Amino acid sequence: MFDSSLDALCLLPPRFGSGRRGVPPTPPSFQVQRAGGSTVELPTRLFLDEAPWHRWSPKVAQAFAEQLQQHGILTSYLHSELGDRDDSDEDQEQTEPEAAHSLQMLPYRSERYGLSADDFDTATVIDVRLSPLRDASGRFAYSAEQIRRWEATPEEQPLSGGGWVSAFTLPPDIVDLDSLPNKIHQLRRLAPQAAVLVSVTPEWLWENRETLAATPADALLIRSGQISVSGLQFAELLNQLIRQPDVPPLWLSPPRWDQQRVATVDDCIKLVSLGVSAIAIDGWMDEVFAEIDQVPEPSIYSGSPANQLNQSISPILEEYLLPLVERFTALMTTITRSPSLGSFDREIAARLDVHYLGK
């Protein structure tokens, strides 16, 4: 009866008789080991993977992204999606101070719509996307609104291609997996400060796991948010993958469990306990996105438009997101090096190789 979620797994406290020490109020920062020995330090293991930036005006999108990053959440975006352009000195002066504090995850798509040189300068992580995602219609495509934002098309100018543009309409620069290492090395030269990860959807991951494990990427992101699967079945497959030799650290956009249930904070902590390095929070964001849709544009008479937007967005995050982030942070402090997962179900404990709690 537990197969539709991870409820059959229990988070364990430290063992009786083990040394007890006070735990810090927050877990240590998350360090991503880069090829060559250097590390990229992130405040948390949480990241926002697929925000619908085109739904909001550039000012609202930028204020929202900045607040997420201030709370330590790595955020996937292009500067063009936030309305940032490098065509004026004034814009450059405004963005340069933010670059030092940027937690930008750069989505590197083969079509490279909206990509600019500034993205490589400010990226903390580069996400090399090998798999396209379906849009709301089910197509592998981008909406006209997305294209308009990426290309800064004026509102009065019509867009070619109708209501959507097919993904991979331009020749991809990663022809096959054998050419992937060359692309990763190229991106390291373009953004020497950033970690480089490769992302795929799970449909063909297992078939190509040996090739993907051999790439020089700093991590592998499994983007499974568009599938629905049994929680324990997915955990079992994930456990098998993590145990494969030479597999890079795994980042995860969790799937929906059966009956459209999203992975809860506790589920995400259990996935981290299984060995996942970082977790996407997209499943927690439906109410946040709906509320951001209602944020008004700052008044033209406002002396500080940024403050006006922050005052509108902060209460939304405080109500719908930050309590979840706080619980994730608190639970992270309880994970010890001793076994941190167990189950009262003998079969499940054996399947996932976790501690059996029965007699």
C-alpha positions as CSV (number, residue, x, y, z in Angstrom):
1,M,0.0,0.0,0.0
2,F,3.0,2.2,0.2
3,D,4.1,2.0,-3.4
4,S,2.6,5.3,-4.4
5,S,5.0,7.3,-2.2
6,L,8.1,7.0,0.0
7,D,6.0,6.7,3.2
8,A,7.3,3.2,3.9
9,L,10.8,4.7,4.5
10,C,11.6,6.2,7.9
11,L,14.2,8.8,8.7
12,L,16.3,7.4,11.5
13,P,17.8,9.3,14.5
14,P,21.4,8.5,15.5
15,R,21.9,5.0,16.9
16,F,21.7,4.5,20.7
17,G,25.1,4.5,22.3
18,S,26.7,6.6,19.6
19,G,28.4,9.9,20.4
20,R,26.0,12.7,20.7
21,R,26.9,16.2,19.8
22,G,24.7,19.3,19.2
23,V,23.8,19.8,15.6
24,P,24.2,23.2,13.9
25,P,21.0,25.2,13.3
26,T,21.8,25.1,9.6
27,P,23.6,22.4,7.6
28,P,27.0,23.2,6.0
29,S,27.0,24.7,2.6
30,F,26.7,22.3,-0.4
31,Q,30.0,21.9,-2.3
32,V,30.0,20.8,-5.9
33,Q,33.4,19.2,-6.8
34,R,34.5,20.3,-10.2
35,A,36.9,18.5,-12.5
36,G,40.4,19.7,-11.7
37,G,39.9,19.7,-8.0
38,S,38.2,23.1,-7.4
39,T,34.8,23.4,-5.9
40,V,31.7,25.5,-6.3
41,E,30.0,26.3,-3.0
42,L,26.2,26.6,-2.9
43,P,24.2,27.7,0.2
44,T,21.7,24.8,-0.1
45,R,21.0,21.6,-2.1
46,L,17.8,23.1,-3.5
47,F,17.4,24.6,-7.0
48,L,14.5,25.9,-9.2
49,D,14.7,24.1,-12.5
50,E,11.8,25.3,-14.8
51,A,10.2,28.6,-13.8
52,P,7.8,30.0,-16.5
53,W,9.6,33.3,-16.7
54,H,7.7,34.3,-19.9
55,R,4.4,34.5,-17.9
56,W,5.6,37.5,-16.0
57,S,6.9,40.9,-17.0
58,P,10.7,41.3,-17.0
59,K,10.6,43.5,-13.9
60,V,8.6,40.9,-11.9
61,A,10.7,38.0,-13.2
62,Q,13.9,39.7,-12.2
63,A,12.7,40.6,-8.7
64,F,11.4,37.0,-8.2
65,A,14.7,35.5,-9.3
66,E,16.7,37.8,-7.1
67,Q,14.6,36.9,-4.0
68,L,15.0,33.2,-4.6
69,Q,18.8,33.6,-4.8
70,Q,18.8,35.7,-1.7
71,H,17.3,32.7,0.1
72,G,20.1,30.4,-1.2
73,I,18.2,28.7,-4.0
74,L,20.1,28.1,-7.2
75,T,17.8,29.4,-10.0
76,S,17.7,28.4,-13.6
77,Y,17.3,31.3,-16.0
78,L,18.9,33.2,-18.9
79,H,19.4,37.0,-18.6
80,S,17.1,37.4,-21.6
81,E,14.3,35.7,-19.6
82,L,14.6,38.3,-17.0
83,G,14.7,41.1,-19.5
84,D,18.4,41.8,-19.1
85,R,20.1,43.0,-22.2
86,D,23.8,43.9,-22.7
87,D,23.1,46.7,-25.2
88,S,23.6,49.6,-22.9
89,D,26.3,50.7,-20.4
90,E,23.6,51.5,-17.9
91,D,22.2,47.9,-17.9
92,Q,25.7,46.5,-17.5
93,E,26.3,48.7,-14.4
94,Q,23.1,47.5,-12.9
95,T,23.9,43.8,-13.4
96,E,27.6,43.8,-12.4
97,P,27.0,44.0,-8.6
98,E,24.5,41.2,-8.8
99,A,26.9,38.9,-10.6
100,A,29.1,38.6,-7.5
101,H,26.1,37.1,-5.6
102,S,24.5,35.3,-8.5
103,L,23.2,31.8,-8.0
104,Q,22.4,31.3,-11.7
105,M,21.9,27.9,-13.2
106,L,22.4,28.5,-17.0
107,P,20.1,26.3,-19.1
108,Y,22.2,25.4,-22.2
109,R,19.8,24.3,-24.9
110,S,21.1,23.2,-28.3
111,E,19.0,25.8,-30.0
112,R,20.6,28.5,-27.8
113,Y,17.5,30.7,-27.9
114,G,18.1,33.8,-25.7
115,L,21.7,32.9,-24.7
116,S,24.2,35.7,-24.4
117,A,27.8,36.1,-23.4
118,D,26.7,37.6,-20.0
119,D,25.2,34.3,-19.1
120,F,28.6,32.6,-19.2
121,D,30.1,35.4,-17.1
122,T,27.6,35.1,-14.2
123,A,26.7,31.4,-14.3
124,T,27.4,29.3,-11.2
125,V,26.2,26.1,-12.8
126,I,25.8,25.3,-16.5
127,D,23.0,22.7,-17.3
128,V,23.8,21.0,-20.6
129,R,20.3,19.8,-21.7
130,L,20.4,16.6,-23.8
131,S,16.6,16.0,-23.6
132,P,13.9,18.4,-24.6
133,L,10.8,18.7,-22.4
134,R,7.2,18.6,-23.5
135,D,5.2,21.8,-23.3
136,A,1.6,22.1,-22.0
137,S,0.3,20.9,-25.4
138,G,2.5,17.7,-25.3
139,R,4.8,18.9,-28.0
140,F,8.5,19.1,-27.8
141,A,8.3,22.8,-28.5
142,Y,8.5,26.4,-27.2
143,S,5.6,28.7,-27.0
144,A,5.5,32.0,-28.9
145,E,5.7,33.8,-25.5
146,Q,9.0,32.1,-24.7
147,I,10.5,32.9,-28.1
148,R,9.3,36.6,-27.7
149,R,11.1,36.9,-24.4
150,W,14.3,35.2,-25.6
151,E,14.5,37.3,-28.7
152,A,13.1,40.5,-27.1
153,T,10.5,40.7,-29.9
154,P,8.5,43.9,-29.6
155,E,4.8,43.3,-28.6
156,E,3.5,44.9,-31.8
157,Q,5.7,42.7,-34.0
158,P,4.2,39.3,-35.0
159,L,6.2,36.1,-34.4
160,S,7.0,33.7,-37.2
161,G,6.2,30.0,-36.7
162,G,2.6,30.4,-35.4
163,G,1.8,29.5,-31.8
164,W,4.8,27.4,-31.1
165,V,8.3,26.6,-32.3
166,S,9.6,23.0,-32.4
167,A,12.5,22.1,-30.2
168,F,15.8,21.3,-31.9
169,T,14.9,23.2,-35.0
170,L,18.5,24.4,-35.4
171,P,21.3,21.8,-35.9
172,P,22.3,20.7,-32.4
173,D,26.0,21.2,-31.5
174,I,26.0,17.9,-29.6
175,V,25.5,15.4,-32.4
176,D,25.9,12.3,-30.2
177,L,27.1,11.3,-26.8
178,D,30.6,10.7,-28.1
179,S,30.9,14.5,-28.8
180,L,29.6,15.5,-25.4
181,P,33.1,15.7,-23.7
182,N,34.3,18.2,-26.2
183,K,31.2,20.4,-25.5
184,I,31.8,20.2,-21.8
185,H,35.4,21.2,-22.2
186,Q,34.3,24.1,-24.4
187,L,31.9,25.3,-21.7
188,R,34.5,25.1,-19.0
189,R,36.6,27.5,-21.0
190,L,33.7,29.9,-21.6
191,A,32.7,29.8,-17.9
192,P,35.8,28.7,-15.8
193,Q,34.0,29.6,-12.6
194,A,31.0,27.4,-13.1
195,A,30.3,23.7,-12.5
196,V,29.0,21.8,-15.6
197,L,26.3,19.2,-15.3
198,V,24.5,17.2,-17.9
199,S,20.7,16.7,-17.7
200,V,18.6,14.0,-19.3
201,T,15.1,12.7,-18.9
202,P,14.9,9.2,-17.4
203,E,13.4,7.4,-20.4
204,W,16.7,6.4,-21.9
205,L,19.0,7.1,-18.9
206,W,19.6,3.5,-17.9
207,E,20.5,2.4,-21.5
208,N,23.2,5.1,-21.7
209,R,24.4,5.1,-18.1
210,E,27.9,3.9,-18.9
211,T,28.5,6.5,-21.6
212,L,27.0,9.3,-19.4
213,A,29.1,8.1,-16.4
214,A,32.3,8.4,-18.5
215,T,31.7,12.1,-19.4
216,P,33.7,14.7,-17.5
217,A,30.6,16.4,-16.2
218,D,30.6,17.5,-12.5
219,A,27.1,16.1,-12.0
220,L,24.2,14.4,-13.8
221,L,20.7,15.9,-13.5
222,I,17.8,13.5,-13.9
223,R,14.9,15.6,-15.0
224,S,11.9,13.4,-14.2
225,G,9.2,15.9,-13.3
226,Q,7.1,15.1,-16.3
227,I,6.6,11.4,-15.5
228,S,4.4,9.7,-12.9
229,V,5.8,6.6,-11.2
230,S,5.6,4.5,-8.1
231,G,7.7,6.2,-5.4
232,L,9.4,3.0,-4.2
233,Q,10.0,1.7,-7.8
234,F,11.7,5.0,-8.7
235,A,13.7,4.9,-5.4
236,E,14.9,1.3,-6.3
237,L,16.0,2.3,-9.8
238,L,17.7,5.4,-8.4
239,N,19.5,3.3,-5.7
240,Q,20.8,0.9,-8.4
241,L,22.0,3.8,-10.5
242,I,23.9,5.4,-7.6
243,R,25.6,2.2,-6.9
244,Q,27.0,1.9,-10.4
245,P,30.8,2.5,-10.6
246,D,32.0,6.0,-11.7
247,V,28.5,7.5,-11.8
248,P,28.9,11.3,-11.2
249,P,26.9,12.9,-8.4
250,L,23.2,12.9,-9.1
251,W,20.9,15.9,-9.1
252,L,17.2,15.2,-9.4
253,S,14.0,16.8,-10.5
254,P,11.6,14.4,-8.7
255,P,8.8,12.7,-10.6
256,R,5.2,12.8,-9.5
257,W,4.2,9.7,-7.5
258,D,1.0,7.8,-8.6
259,Q,-2.2,9.9,-8.7
260,Q,-0.2,13.1,-9.3
261,R,1.2,13.4,-5.8
262,V,4.3,15.5,-5.8
263,A,7.4,14.7,-3.8
264,T,7.1,16.3,-0.4
265,V,9.9,17.8,1.7
266,D,10.2,14.6,3.6
267,D,10.3,12.6,0.4
268,C,13.1,14.9,-0.9
269,I,15.1,14.3,2.3
270,K,14.7,10.6,1.9
271,L,16.0,10.9,-1.7
272,V,19.0,12.8,-0.4
273,S,19.6,10.0,2.1
274,L,19.6,7.5,-0.7
275,G,22.4,9.5,-2.3
276,V,20.9,12.3,-4.4
277,S,23.1,15.4,-4.2
278,A,20.6,18.2,-5.1
279,I,16.8,18.5,-5.4
280,A,14.6,20.6,-7.6
281,I,11.8,22.4,-5.8
282,D,9.5,22.8,-8.8
283,G,6.9,20.5,-7.3
284,W,6.5,22.9,-4.4
285,M,6.0,26.0,-6.5
286,D,2.5,25.8,-8.0
287,E,0.9,28.2,-5.4
288,V,3.9,30.5,-5.6
289,F,3.7,30.8,-9.4
290,A,-0.1,31.4,-9.2
291,E,0.5,34.2,-6.7
292,I,3.3,35.7,-8.7
293,D,0.9,35.9,-11.7
294,Q,-1.1,38.4,-9.6
295,V,1.8,40.7,-8.7
296,P,1.1,44.1,-10.2
297,E,3.6,46.1,-12.2
298,P,5.3,48.8,-10.1
299,S,3.7,52.2,-10.5
300,I,5.3,54.6,-12.9
301,Y,5.2,57.1,-10.0
302,S,7.0,54.8,-7.6
303,G,10.3,56.2,-6.4
304,S,11.7,52.6,-5.9
305,P,10.0,50.1,-8.2
306,A,12.3,47.3,-6.9
307,N,11.2,47.8,-3.3
308,Q,7.6,47.8,-4.4
309,L,8.0,44.5,-6.1
310,N,10.0,43.0,-3.2
311,Q,7.2,44.0,-0.8
312,S,4.7,42.2,-3.0
313,I,6.8,39.0,-3.6
314,S,8.3,38.6,-0.1
315,P,4.9,37.7,1.6
316,I,4.3,35.1,-1.1
317,L,7.6,33.3,-0.5
318,E,7.1,33.6,3.3
319,E,3.7,31.9,3.1
320,Y,4.1,29.3,0.5
321,L,7.8,28.5,0.0
322,L,10.1,29.4,3.0
323,P,8.4,27.1,5.5
324,L,9.2,24.2,3.1
325,V,12.8,25.4,2.7
326,E,13.1,25.7,6.5
327,R,11.8,22.1,7.1
328,F,14.2,20.8,4.4
329,T,17.1,22.7,6.1
330,A,16.1,21.4,9.5
331,L,15.8,17.8,8.4
332,M,19.2,18.0,6.6
333,T,20.8,18.7,10.0
334,T,19.5,15.3,11.3
335,I,21.1,13.2,8.6
336,T,24.1,11.4,10.1
337,R,26.8,9.2,8.6
338,S,25.3,6.2,10.2
339,P,22.3,4.6,8.4
340,S,19.7,7.4,8.0
341,L,16.9,5.4,6.4
342,G,14.9,2.4,7.6
343,S,11.7,0.5,7.0
344,F,9.3,-1.7,9.0
345,D,8.7,-3.6,5.8
346,R,11.3,-6.4,5.4
347,E,10.8,-6.6,1.6
348,I,11.2,-2.9,1.0
349,A,14.2,-2.7,3.3
350,A,15.8,-5.5,1.2
351,R,14.9,-3.9,-2.1
352,L,16.4,-0.5,-1.1
353,D,19.2,-1.9,1.1
354,V,18.1,0.2,4.1
355,H,17.9,-0.8,7.8
356,Y,15.1,-3.2,8.7
357,L,13.3,-2.0,11.8
358,G,11.3,-5.1,12.5
359,K,12.2,-8.2,14.5
